[in-house]
């Protein structure tokens, strides 16, 4: 708005950008607080990219897998029938799924006798069996050497509303294990809780199915195994989630390839392949279903689908090797959102160019992701990335979109203003670097060349002329003069009634000397164009215009000037006033153009000049040399210009005599020049000055 200071405008824009960034942060914070499946899926996906990029977790060779596969369930199809019948364990296995529990008793005894550190069954031995006593005897004989699976099931809550579920647990039969506590470390639940995208990424060491602090707490299989191994301290906070670095399951064969269960009871395989059981010494042996749909489960993890027993082994391997990673809580997510909103505001506050600013924000986003990656690789901490990056992107898009819109509106307004003062080309140049323009608003000092032109006796003529005709004639004149100023790279600072004030070097400068040459070129063309217009007007029955043009160079103040209601960019200072004085002297000297000494120095190589002499203008204590402009300094002057130049040489000789104080010689030479050109007012002024007896050397003007 007009009247607002630059600081006020900047504060208003900064406040708006702050509100935009705050709104974007709030828009991302609410889904974090109250849950959003889309945002959570995005967060999980970006986390998967990082965890996958790091590579797989450790494949721990202390863990081995005995698989209950298709061959083990169909031993008659892979072994000699007589051999199977004569082998008590294989004979029992030949009855298929489910195996009698005496088979697992024999397997447990065989493995532990071979020196296995622990046997972990990914099998829920639910329900009583008549052969449980034998299996129980083996288990009781090896305390701390085994873990058996339990399983949570969702069931409809009796008596509650439809759709309400409760979580029940299926435990091993009490005919196998006398469980006096839910936290019996011989039993571990096999369940994992998938994320919203149905992928498993973490394990919970203990679980309370009632979701109350006083509900019974059960151990997971991995935690129960650690307890049995005496390594329970590896899990410092059993009731929080531990995110797992999974082994790479994308290759072939996958990690933790299995040994077919039946082969452990084939004597040749036991001796040759398993070295009489030596391969199991000090091993953590998992036993689980492998290839029969009804006898194994599968789980989806980031990048792969794996067996349930492999999931159990990965969880334990991560605990044994310290390969869990932490994930930020909601508080951490909110802090990261706030940080990115602050970064977006900071960049938007500092950067004035939307495209550059948005590029910097992209760089900030990339840097943030690199920091996230570094924290994960170095400190096993997975920092939120989706919500913060979205906050940064949305804040950047909307805040820089707002800035871009404001700039477009401001440029449109500024263009309308500038095109009334400058050419379209110069307006585009200024708009391409608006910071230079806006930095000038409070005020700057600049060296410029100022042009003043005025129609002589216009006020007197306006009192009696036909108003409509005079206004039309004046508009045509001002339009022609403005076009010439624009053509030569100048700025129409203002129209003052019939007067034109133009400036070179305020909005843009091509160099002070070039600015001055362009200004003088514009002045000479203005006189030429006026002659054409006068010829047209006289033919149409209108009176011609006669103008004078004054040009001066100096340092001025360039600023936005005016009142609260109306302001404009203009120049002020003594060089401006002096240009107006020089224009006023054109009538007294009888010339079309009068230029100051500095302008003359800049253009003397390009224009033929005539020194008017040292003149003390009204209001100035010091005299300054003034010059008239004869015309462009072409390669070869025409006949008329040659006559002018010959006359000027004689005139300058008379002027030098006047400056030396040789008034007699000066008077003689001035009279000779005046006889050759009786219309020359300057010679007449010098003769009047000499006749008055005033001191030689300087002409003093008592009128503007």
C-alpha positions as CSV (number, residue, x, y, z in Angstrom):
1,X,0.0,0.0,0.0
2,X,1.1,3.5,-0.7
3,X,2.5,5.2,2.4
4,X,3.8,2.0,4.0
5,X,7.5,1.9,4.7
6,X,9.7,-0.8,3.4
7,X,10.1,-2.2,6.9
8,X,6.3,-2.3,7.3
9,X,5.8,-4.1,4.0
10,X,8.6,-6.6,4.9
11,X,7.1,-7.2,8.3
12,X,3.6,-7.8,6.8
13,X,5.0,-10.3,4.3
14,X,7.2,-12.0,7.0
15,X,4.1,-12.4,9.2
16,X,2.1,-13.9,6.4
17,X,4.9,-16.4,5.6
18,X,5.1,-17.3,9.3
19,X,1.4,-18.0,9.4
20,X,1.7,-20.1,6.2
21,X,4.5,-22.2,7.7
22,X,2.6,-22.5,11.0
23,X,-0.5,-23.7,9.1
24,X,1.5,-26.3,7.1
25,X,3.2,-27.5,10.3
26,X,-0.2,-27.8,12.0
27,X,-1.6,-29.7,9.0
28,X,1.1,-32.3,9.4
29,X,1.1,-32.3,13.2
30,X,-2.6,-33.2,13.5
31,X,-2.3,-36.5,11.5
32,X,0.7,-37.4,13.7
33,X,-1.2,-36.7,16.9
34,X,-4.5,-38.4,15.9
35,X,-3.2,-40.9,13.3
36,X,-3.2,-40.9,9.5
37,X,-2.8,-44.1,7.5
38,X,-1.5,-42.3,4.5
39,X,1.1,-40.4,6.4
40,X,2.1,-43.5,8.4
41,X,2.5,-45.5,5.2
42,X,4.6,-42.8,3.7
43,X,6.8,-42.6,6.8
44,X,7.2,-46.4,6.9
45,X,8.1,-46.4,3.2
46,X,10.8,-43.8,3.5
47,X,12.2,-45.7,6.6
48,X,12.3,-48.9,4.5
49,X,14.4,-47.2,1.9
50,X,17.0,-46.2,4.5
51,X,17.0,-49.5,6.3
52,X,17.3,-51.4,3.0
53,X,20.0,-49.1,1.8
54,X,22.1,-49.9,4.8
55,X,22.2,-53.6,4.0
56,X,21.0,-56.7,5.9
57,X,21.5,-57.4,9.5
58,X,24.0,-60.0,10.8
59,X,23.3,-63.6,9.8
60,X,24.3,-65.2,13.1
61,X,26.0,-68.6,12.5
62,X,25.2,-69.5,16.1
63,X,21.6,-70.0,14.9
64,X,20.6,-73.1,12.9
65,X,17.2,-74.3,11.7
66,X,15.7,-77.7,11.5
67,X,12.8,-77.6,9.1
68,X,9.7,-79.8,9.2
69,X,9.4,-79.9,5.5
70,X,7.5,-82.0,2.9
71,X,10.1,-84.8,3.0
72,X,10.0,-85.0,6.7
73,X,6.3,-85.3,6.7
74,X,6.5,-88.0,4.0
75,X,9.5,-90.1,4.9
76,X,8.1,-93.2,3.2
77,X,8.4,-91.3,-0.1
78,X,12.1,-90.5,0.4
79,X,13.5,-93.5,2.4
80,X,13.4,-97.2,2.1
81,X,10.3,-98.5,3.8
82,X,12.1,-101.2,5.7
83,X,14.6,-98.7,7.0
84,X,11.8,-96.5,8.2
85,X,10.0,-99.4,9.9
86,X,13.2,-100.4,11.7
87,X,13.9,-96.9,12.9
88,X,11.5,-96.1,15.8
89,X,11.6,-92.3,15.3
90,X,11.2,-92.4,11.6
91,X,8.5,-95.0,11.9
92,X,6.5,-92.6,14.1
93,X,7.2,-89.7,11.7
94,X,5.8,-91.8,8.9
95,X,2.3,-91.2,10.2
96,X,2.6,-87.6,9.1
97,X,1.4,-84.3,10.5
98,X,1.1,-83.9,13.4
99,X,4.0,-85.9,14.6
100,X,3.7,-87.8,17.9
101,X,5.3,-85.8,20.6
102,X,7.7,-88.6,21.2
103,X,9.4,-87.5,18.0
104,X,10.1,-84.1,19.4
105,X,11.3,-85.8,22.6
106,X,13.8,-87.8,20.6
107,X,14.8,-84.7,18.6
108,X,15.4,-82.7,21.8
109,X,17.4,-85.4,23.4
110,X,19.5,-85.9,20.3
111,X,20.3,-82.2,19.9
112,X,21.0,-81.5,23.5
113,X,23.2,-84.7,23.8
114,X,25.1,-83.3,20.8
115,X,25.9,-80.2,22.7
116,X,23.2,-77.8,21.4
117,X,23.0,-74.7,23.7
118,X,19.2,-74.5,23.5
119,X,16.4,-75.9,21.4
120,X,13.6,-73.4,20.4
121,X,10.3,-74.9,19.1
122,X,8.3,-72.6,16.8
123,X,5.5,-75.0,17.5
124,X,2.6,-74.6,19.9
125,X,2.1,-78.0,21.7
126,X,-1.5,-77.2,22.6
127,X,-3.9,-79.8,24.0
128,X,-3.2,-82.9,25.9
129,X,-1.7,-86.0,24.2
130,X,-1.2,-89.5,25.7
131,X,2.5,-89.4,24.8
132,X,3.1,-86.2,26.6
133,X,4.7,-87.9,29.6
134,X,7.7,-89.0,27.6
135,X,8.2,-85.5,26.1
136,X,7.7,-83.9,29.6
137,X,10.4,-86.2,31.1
138,X,12.9,-85.0,28.5
139,X,12.0,-81.3,29.0
140,X,12.2,-81.6,32.8
141,X,15.6,-83.3,32.4
142,X,17.0,-80.2,30.6
143,X,15.9,-77.1,32.4
144,X,17.0,-73.9,30.7
145,X,17.7,-75.7,27.5
146,X,14.5,-75.2,25.5
147,X,11.7,-72.7,24.7
148,X,8.3,-73.7,23.4
149,X,5.9,-71.4,21.5
150,X,2.6,-70.0,22.6
151,X,0.2,-68.0,20.4
152,X,-2.2,-65.1,20.8
153,X,-5.5,-65.3,19.0
154,X,-8.1,-62.6,18.3
155,X,-11.6,-63.9,19.3
156,X,-15.0,-62.2,19.5
157,X,-15.6,-60.9,23.0
158,X,-18.7,-62.7,24.3
159,X,-21.5,-60.4,25.3
160,X,-19.9,-57.3,23.8
161,X,-20.9,-55.4,20.7
162,X,-20.3,-56.9,17.3
163,X,-16.8,-56.3,16.0
164,X,-15.2,-56.0,19.5
165,X,-12.4,-58.5,19.9
166,X,-10.2,-59.7,22.7
167,X,-6.8,-61.4,22.6
168,X,-6.6,-64.9,24.0
169,X,-3.4,-66.9,24.4
170,X,-2.9,-70.5,23.4
171,X,-0.3,-72.1,25.7
172,X,1.5,-75.4,25.6
173,X,-0.4,-78.2,27.3
174,X,0.0,-78.3,31.1
175,X,0.7,-82.0,30.7
176,X,4.0,-80.9,29.1
177,X,4.9,-77.9,31.2
178,X,3.7,-77.0,34.7
179,X,3.4,-73.2,34.2
180,X,3.0,-71.4,37.4
181,X,3.4,-67.9,35.9
182,X,2.6,-66.1,32.7
183,X,6.2,-65.0,32.6
184,X,7.5,-68.6,32.5
185,X,10.7,-68.1,30.4
186,X,10.3,-71.6,28.9
187,X,7.4,-70.3,26.9
188,X,7.4,-67.4,24.4
189,X,4.6,-66.1,22.2
190,X,5.2,-66.4,18.5
191,X,3.2,-63.4,17.4
192,X,4.5,-60.2,15.9
193,X,2.4,-57.0,15.4
194,X,2.6,-55.8,11.8
195,X,2.4,-52.1,11.0
196,X,-0.4,-50.5,9.1
197,X,0.9,-51.8,5.8
198,X,0.9,-55.4,7.2
199,X,4.7,-55.6,7.3
200,X,6.6,-56.6,10.4
201,X,9.4,-54.3,11.5
202,X,9.6,-54.8,15.2
203,X,9.2,-57.1,18.1
204,X,7.7,-56.6,21.5
205,X,9.6,-58.5,24.2
206,X,6.6,-58.7,26.6
207,X,2.9,-58.3,26.0
208,X,-0.1,-57.7,28.3
209,X,-3.1,-59.0,26.4
210,X,-5.4,-56.9,28.6
211,X,-3.5,-53.7,27.8
212,X,-3.5,-52.8,31.5
213,X,-0.6,-52.5,33.8
214,X,-1.9,-55.2,36.1
215,X,-2.6,-57.6,33.2
216,X,-0.4,-60.8,33.0
217,X,2.8,-60.2,31.0
218,X,4.0,-62.8,28.6
219,X,7.4,-63.2,27.0
220,X,8.0,-63.3,23.3
221,X,10.0,-66.3,21.9
222,X,13.1,-64.1,21.3
223,X,12.9,-62.7,24.9
224,X,12.2,-66.0,26.5
225,X,15.2,-67.5,24.6
226,X,17.4,-64.7,25.8
227,X,16.2,-65.3,29.3
228,X,17.0,-69.0,29.0
229,X,20.5,-68.1,27.7
230,X,21.1,-65.8,30.6
231,X,21.1,-62.8,28.3
232,X,17.9,-61.1,29.3
233,X,19.7,-57.9,30.0
234,X,20.1,-57.4,26.3
235,X,16.5,-56.1,26.4
236,X,16.5,-53.2,28.8
237,X,12.9,-52.1,28.3
238,X,10.8,-55.3,27.7
239,X,7.5,-53.5,27.2
240,X,8.6,-51.2,24.3
241,X,8.9,-52.1,20.7
242,X,12.3,-53.0,19.3
243,X,12.8,-52.4,15.6
244,X,14.8,-55.1,13.8
245,X,17.5,-54.9,11.2
246,X,16.6,-57.9,9.1
247,X,19.0,-60.1,7.3
248,X,18.9,-59.8,3.5
249,X,16.3,-62.3,2.3
250,X,16.4,-61.1,-1.4
251,X,19.2,-63.6,-2.4
252,X,19.2,-67.3,-3.2
253,X,19.4,-69.3,-1.0
254,X,18.0,-67.2,1.8
255,X,19.7,-66.9,5.2
256,X,19.2,-69.6,7.7
257,X,18.7,-72.5,5.2
258,X,17.2,-75.4,7.0
259,X,18.2,-79.0,7.6
260,X,15.5,-81.5,6.9
261,X,14.3,-82.9,10.2
262,X,14.1,-86.5,9.1
263,X,17.8,-86.5,8.1
264,X,18.8,-86.2,11.8
265,X,17.5,-89.7,12.3
266,X,19.2,-91.2,9.3
267,X,22.4,-92.6,10.6
268,X,24.5,-91.9,7.5
269,X,23.4,-88.3,7.4
270,X,24.0,-87.8,11.1
271,X,27.5,-89.1,10.8
272,X,28.5,-87.7,7.5
273,X,26.5,-84.4,7.2
274,X,26.2,-83.5,10.8
275,X,29.6,-85.0,12.0
276,X,28.0,-87.1,14.6
277,X,26.1,-84.0,15.9
278,X,29.2,-81.8,16.1
279,X,27.6,-79.2,13.9
280,X,25.0,-78.5,16.6
281,X,27.5,-78.0,19.4
282,X,26.9,-74.7,21.2
283,X,24.2,-73.8,18.6
284,X,20.8,-72.2,19.1
285,X,18.6,-74.7,17.3
286,X,15.2,-73.6,16.0
287,X,12.6,-76.2,15.0
288,X,9.7,-75.1,12.8
289,X,7.5,-75.8,9.9
290,X,8.9,-75.0,6.4
291,X,7.0,-76.0,3.4
292,X,3.5,-77.3,4.3
293,X,0.9,-74.5,4.2
294,X,-0.9,-75.9,7.3
295,X,2.3,-76.3,9.2
296,X,4.1,-73.0,8.8
297,X,3.3,-69.3,8.7
298,X,4.8,-66.5,6.6
299,X,5.4,-62.9,7.4
300,X,6.0,-59.9,5.2
301,X,8.9,-57.7,6.1
302,X,10.2,-54.7,4.1
303,X,11.3,-56.0,0.8
304,X,10.5,-59.7,1.3
305,X,8.1,-62.4,2.5
306,X,9.8,-64.8,4.9
307,X,8.9,-67.8,7.0
308,X,7.5,-67.3,10.5
309,X,10.4,-69.3,12.0
310,X,12.9,-67.0,10.1
311,X,11.2,-64.0,11.6
312,X,11.8,-65.5,15.1
313,X,15.5,-66.1,14.2
314,X,15.9,-62.6,12.9
315,X,14.5,-61.2,16.1
316,X,16.9,-63.2,18.3
317,X,19.9,-62.4,16.0
318,X,19.2,-58.7,16.3
319,X,19.0,-59.0,20.1
320,X,22.3,-61.0,20.3
321,X,24.1,-58.6,18.0
322,X,22.6,-55.3,19.2
323,X,21.0,-54.7,15.8
324,X,17.9,-53.0,16.9
325,X,17.2,-49.4,15.9
326,X,15.2,-46.8,17.6
327,X,12.3,-44.9,16.1
328,X,11.2,-41.4,17.3
329,X,8.1,-41.0,19.3
330,X,5.3,-38.6,18.4
331,X,7.1,-35.9,20.3
332,X,10.1,-36.4,18.1
333,X,8.0,-36.2,15.0
334,X,6.4,-33.0,16.2
335,X,9.8,-31.5,16.9
336,X,11.1,-32.4,13.4
337,X,7.9,-30.9,11.9
338,X,8.5,-27.7,13.8
339,X,12.2,-27.6,12.8
340,X,11.3,-27.9,9.1
341,X,8.6,-25.3,9.3
342,X,11.2,-23.0,11.0
343,X,13.7,-23.7,8.2
344,X,11.1,-23.0,5.5
345,X,10.2,-19.7,7.2
346,X,13.9,-18.8,7.5
347,X,14.7,-19.4,3.9
348,X,11.5,-17.6,2.8
349,X,12.4,-14.6,5.0
350,X,15.9,-14.3,3.7
351,X,15.4,-15.2,0.0
352,X,13.6,-12.7,-2.2
353,X,13.6,-14.8,-5.4
354,X,11.1,-17.6,-5.2
355,X,12.8,-20.0,-7.6
356,X,16.2,-19.6,-5.9
357,X,14.5,-19.9,-2.5
358,X,12.7,-23.1,-3.4
359,X,15.9,-24.5,-4.8
360,X,17.5,-23.8,-1.4
361,X,14.6,-25.6,0.3
362,X,15.1,-28.6,-1.9
363,X,18.8,-28.6,-0.8
364,X,17.7,-28.3,2.8
365,X,15.4,-31.3,2.3
366,X,18.2,-33.3,0.8
367,X,20.5,-32.3,3.6
368,X,17.9,-33.4,6.2
369,X,17.6,-36.8,4.5
370,X,21.4,-37.1,4.6
371,X,21.4,-36.3,8.3
372,X,18.6,-38.9,8.8
373,X,20.7,-41.4,7.0
374,X,23.8,-40.6,9.0
375,X,21.9,-40.9,12.3
376,X,20.5,-44.2,11.3
377,X,23.9,-45.6,10.1
378,X,25.9,-44.1,13.0
379,X,23.5,-44.3,15.9
380,X,20.8,-46.8,14.9
381,X,18.2,-44.0,15.2
382,X,15.5,-43.7,12.5
383,X,14.4,-40.0,12.5
384,X,11.0,-39.1,11.0
385,X,11.3,-38.1,7.4
386,X,7.9,-38.0,5.7
387,X,6.1,-35.5,7.9
388,X,9.1,-33.1,8.1
389,X,9.8,-33.3,4.4
390,X,6.2,-32.7,3.6
391,X,6.2,-29.8,6.0
392,X,9.2,-28.3,4.3
393,X,7.8,-28.9,0.9
394,X,4.3,-27.5,1.6
395,X,5.7,-24.5,3.6
396,X,8.0,-23.8,0.7
397,X,5.4,-24.2,-2.0
398,X,2.8,-22.0,-0.2
399,X,5.1,-19.4,1.2
400,X,7.1,-18.9,-2.0
401,X,3.8,-19.2,-4.0
402,X,2.5,-16.3,-1.9
403,X,5.8,-14.4,-2.5
404,X,5.6,-15.2,-6.2
405,X,2.0,-13.9,-6.3
406,X,2.8,-10.8,-4.4
407,X,5.8,-10.2,-6.7
408,X,3.7,-10.6,-9.8
409,X,1.1,-8.2,-8.5
410,X,3.8,-5.8,-7.4
411,X,5.5,-6.1,-10.8
412,X,2.3,-5.4,-12.6
413,X,1.7,-2.4,-10.4
414,X,5.3,-1.2,-10.8
415,X,5.1,-1.9,-14.6
416,X,2.1,0.4,-14.9
417,X,3.9,3.1,-12.9
418,X,7.2,2.7,-14.8
419,X,5.7,2.6,-18.3
420,X,4.4,6.1,-17.6
421,X,8.0,7.2,-17.0
422,X,10.3,4.9,-19.0
423,X,10.3,2.9,-22.2
424,X,9.0,-0.7,-22.1
425,X,12.5,-2.0,-22.6
426,X,13.8,0.0,-19.6
427,X,10.7,-1.0,-17.5
428,X,11.5,-4.7,-18.2
429,X,15.1,-4.2,-17.2
430,X,14.1,-2.6,-13.9
431,X,11.6,-5.4,-13.3
432,X,14.2,-8.0,-14.0
433,X,16.2,-6.6,-11.0
434,X,13.5,-5.3,-8.7
435,X,15.8,-5.4,-5.7
436,X,17.7,-2.4,-7.2
437,X,14.5,-0.5,-7.5
438,X,13.2,-1.3,-4.0
439,X,16.6,-0.6,-2.5
440,X,16.3,2.9,-3.9
441,X,12.9,3.6,-2.3
442,X,14.3,5.0,1.0
443,X,16.7,7.2,-0.9
444,X,20.1,6.8,-2.6
445,X,22.6,9.3,-4.1
446,X,23.3,8.8,-7.8
447,X,25.1,10.8,-10.5
448,X,22.6,11.6,-13.2
449,X,22.0,13.9,-16.2
450,X,18.8,15.9,-15.9
451,X,16.9,17.4,-18.9
452,X,14.4,20.2,-18.6
453,X,12.3,21.4,-21.5
454,X,9.6,24.1,-21.5
455,X,7.3,25.7,-24.1
456,X,8.0,29.4,-24.2
457,X,5.1,31.8,-23.5
458,X,2.7,28.8,-23.1
459,X,0.9,30.4,-20.1
460,X,0.1,33.6,-22.0
461,X,-1.1,31.5,-25.0
462,X,-3.2,29.3,-22.9
463,X,-5.3,32.3,-21.6
464,X,-6.7,33.0,-25.1
465,X,-6.4,29.7,-27.1
466,X,-9.1,27.2,-27.8
467,X,-8.9,24.8,-24.9
468,X,-9.7,21.6,-26.7
469,X,-7.3,22.3,-29.6
470,X,-4.5,23.4,-27.3
471,X,-4.8,20.3,-25.1
472,X,-4.8,18.0,-28.1
473,X,-1.7,19.8,-29.5
474,X,0.0,19.6,-26.1
475,X,-0.7,15.9,-25.8
476,X,0.7,15.3,-29.2
477,X,3.8,17.3,-28.3
478,X,4.3,15.6,-24.9
479,X,3.8,12.1,-26.5
480,X,6.4,12.8,-29.1
481,X,8.9,14.2,-26.6
482,X,8.4,11.2,-24.2
483,X,9.0,8.7,-27.0
484,X,12.3,10.4,-27.9
485,X,13.4,10.3,-24.2
486,X,12.5,6.6,-24.1
487,X,14.2,5.9,-27.3
488,X,17.5,7.3,-25.9
489,X,17.2,5.3,-22.6
490,X,15.9,8.1,-20.5
491,X,13.2,8.4,-17.9
492,X,10.4,10.9,-18.0
493,X,10.5,11.9,-14.3
494,X,7.4,14.1,-14.6
495,X,5.4,16.4,-16.8
496,X,5.0,19.8,-15.1
497,X,2.2,21.3,-17.1
498,X,3.8,21.9,-20.5
499,X,7.3,21.2,-19.1
500,X,9.2,17.9,-19.4
501,X,11.7,16.7,-16.8
502,X,13.7,13.7,-17.9
503,X,16.6,11.9,-16.2
504,X,19.4,9.5,-17.3
505,X,21.1,7.3,-14.7
506,X,18.5,7.1,-12.0
507,X,16.9,3.7,-12.6
508,X,19.7,2.4,-14.8
509,X,23.0,3.8,-15.9
510,X,25.2,2.9,-18.8
511,X,27.9,5.0,-17.4
512,X,27.8,8.8,-16.7
513,X,29.4,9.7,-20.1
514,X,27.0,7.5,-22.1
515,X,24.1,8.8,-20.0
516,X,25.1,12.4,-20.9
517,X,25.5,11.6,-24.6
518,X,22.1,9.9,-24.7
519,X,20.5,13.0,-23.0
520,X,22.1,15.4,-25.5
521,X,21.1,13.2,-28.4
522,X,17.5,13.2,-27.1
523,X,17.6,17.0,-26.8
524,X,18.7,17.5,-30.4
525,X,16.1,15.1,-31.7
526,X,13.4,16.8,-29.6
527,X,14.2,20.0,-31.5
528,X,14.2,18.2,-34.8
529,X,10.9,16.5,-34.0
530,X,9.3,19.8,-32.8
531,X,10.2,21.4,-36.2
532,X,8.3,18.6,-37.9
533,X,5.3,19.0,-35.6
534,X,5.3,22.8,-36.1
535,X,5.3,22.4,-39.8
536,X,2.2,20.2,-39.5
537,X,0.4,22.4,-37.0
538,X,1.0,25.6,-39.0
539,X,-0.4,23.8,-42.1
540,X,-3.5,23.0,-40.0
541,X,-3.9,26.5,-38.8
542,X,-2.4,26.1,-35.3
543,X,0.3,28.2,-33.8
544,X,3.7,26.5,-33.4
545,X,5.5,25.7,-30.2
546,X,9.0,27.0,-29.3
547,X,10.9,25.3,-26.6
548,X,14.2,25.6,-24.7
549,X,16.1,22.7,-23.2
550,X,18.6,22.7,-20.3
551,X,20.8,19.8,-19.4
552,X,22.9,19.5,-16.3
553,X,24.9,16.6,-14.6
554,X,25.5,16.0,-10.9
555,X,24.8,13.9,-7.9
556,X,21.2,13.9,-6.8
557,X,19.0,12.1,-4.3
558,X,16.9,9.4,-6.0
559,X,14.0,8.3,-3.8
560,X,10.3,7.7,-3.4
561,X,8.9,11.1,-2.6
562,X,5.5,12.5,-1.8
563,X,2.8,12.3,0.9
564,X,1.0,9.4,2.5
565,X,-1.6,9.5,-0.2
566,X,0.5,10.0,-3.3
567,X,4.1,9.1,-3.9
568,X,6.5,8.9,-6.9
569,X,10.1,8.1,-7.7
570,X,12.0,11.3,-8.5
571,X,15.3,13.1,-8.2
572,X,16.0,16.1,-6.0
573,X,19.0,18.3,-5.5
574,X,20.9,21.3,-6.8
575,X,21.8,19.7,-10.2
576,X,18.0,19.4,-10.9
577,X,17.4,23.0,-10.0
578,X,20.4,24.0,-12.2
579,X,19.0,22.2,-15.2
580,X,15.8,24.1,-14.8
581,X,17.8,27.4,-14.6
582,X,19.7,26.4,-17.8
583,X,16.4,25.8,-19.6
584,X,15.3,29.3,-18.5
585,X,18.5,30.8,-20.0
586,X,17.8,29.4,-23.5
587,X,15.4,32.2,-24.2
588,X,17.8,34.9,-22.9
589,X,20.7,33.4,-24.9
590,X,18.5,32.7,-28.0
591,X,19.6,29.1,-28.3
592,X,17.6,25.8,-28.2
593,X,19.9,23.9,-25.9
594,X,22.1,24.9,-23.0
595,X,24.2,22.4,-21.2
596,X,26.4,22.5,-18.1
597,X,30.1,22.2,-18.0
598,X,30.2,18.5,-16.9
599,X,27.7,17.5,-19.6
600,X,29.9,19.3,-22.1
601,X,33.0,17.4,-21.0
602,X,31.2,14.1,-21.5
603,X,29.9,14.9,-25.0
604,X,32.5,17.2,-26.6
605,X,33.8,14.4,-28.7
606,X,30.4,13.5,-30.1
607,X,28.7,17.0,-30.5
608,X,29.8,20.4,-31.8
609,X,29.6,22.8,-28.9
610,X,29.7,26.5,-28.5
611,X,30.8,28.0,-25.2
612,X,28.4,30.6,-23.9
613,X,31.0,31.6,-21.3
614,X,31.3,31.7,-17.6
615,X,27.8,32.5,-16.3
616,X,26.6,33.1,-12.7
617,X,23.0,32.0,-12.7
618,X,20.5,33.4,-10.3
619,X,20.8,31.8,-6.9
620,X,24.4,30.6,-7.4
621,X,27.5,32.2,-6.0
622,X,29.9,30.4,-8.3
623,X,30.0,31.0,-12.0
624,X,30.0,27.9,-14.3
625,X,30.8,27.6,-17.9
626,X,27.8,27.0,-20.1
627,X,27.6,25.6,-23.6
628,X,25.2,25.6,-26.5
629,X,24.8,22.5,-28.8
630,X,25.2,23.1,-32.5
631,X,24.7,19.5,-33.6
632,X,26.2,16.0,-33.8
633,X,29.9,15.7,-34.6
634,X,29.7,13.6,-37.8
635,X,32.6,12.4,-39.8
636,X,32.4,15.2,-42.3
637,X,30.3,18.4,-41.5
638,X,28.0,19.7,-44.2
639,X,28.3,23.2,-45.7
640,X,26.0,24.8,-43.2
641,X,27.8,23.2,-40.3
642,X,31.1,24.4,-41.7
643,X,29.9,27.9,-41.8
644,X,28.7,27.6,-38.2
645,X,32.0,26.2,-37.1
646,X,33.9,29.0,-38.8
647,X,31.7,31.6,-37.1
648,X,32.1,29.8,-33.7
649,X,35.9,29.9,-34.0
650,X,35.7,33.7,-34.4
651,X,33.2,33.9,-31.6
652,X,35.4,31.9,-29.3
653,X,38.3,34.3,-30.1
654,X,36.1,37.2,-29.0
655,X,35.1,35.3,-25.8
656,X,38.8,34.6,-24.9
657,X,39.5,38.3,-25.2
658,X,36.6,39.0,-22.9
659,X,37.9,36.5,-20.4
660,X,41.4,38.1,-20.5
661,X,39.9,41.5,-19.8
662,X,40.8,42.9,-23.3
663,X,37.4,44.5,-23.6
664,X,38.3,46.6,-26.6
665,X,39.3,43.7,-28.6
666,X,36.4,41.6,-27.4
667,X,33.9,44.3,-28.3
668,X,35.4,44.6,-31.8
669,X,35.2,40.8,-32.4
670,X,31.7,40.5,-30.9
671,X,30.5,43.2,-33.2
672,X,32.1,41.4,-36.2
673,X,30.4,38.1,-35.2
674,X,27.0,39.9,-34.7
675,X,27.3,41.5,-38.1
676,X,27.6,38.1,-39.6
677,X,24.7,36.7,-37.6
678,X,22.5,39.6,-36.4
679,X,20.1,37.1,-34.6
680,X,22.8,35.9,-32.1
681,X,21.6,37.0,-28.7
682,X,24.8,35.9,-26.9
683,X,27.0,38.4,-28.7
684,X,24.5,41.1,-28.0
685,X,24.5,40.2,-24.3
686,X,28.3,40.5,-24.2
687,X,28.2,43.9,-26.0
688,X,25.6,45.1,-23.4
689,X,27.8,43.8,-20.6
690,X,30.8,45.6,-21.9
691,X,28.9,48.8,-22.5
692,X,27.6,48.7,-18.9
693,X,31.1,48.9,-17.5
694,X,30.7,45.7,-15.5
695,X,33.8,43.5,-14.8
696,X,35.1,41.3,-17.5
697,X,35.2,37.5,-17.4
698,X,31.7,36.5,-16.1
699,X,28.2,37.1,-17.1
700,X,25.8,37.5,-14.2
701,X,22.1,36.5,-14.7
702,X,19.6,38.3,-12.5
703,X,16.6,36.3,-13.8
704,X,15.9,32.6,-14.2
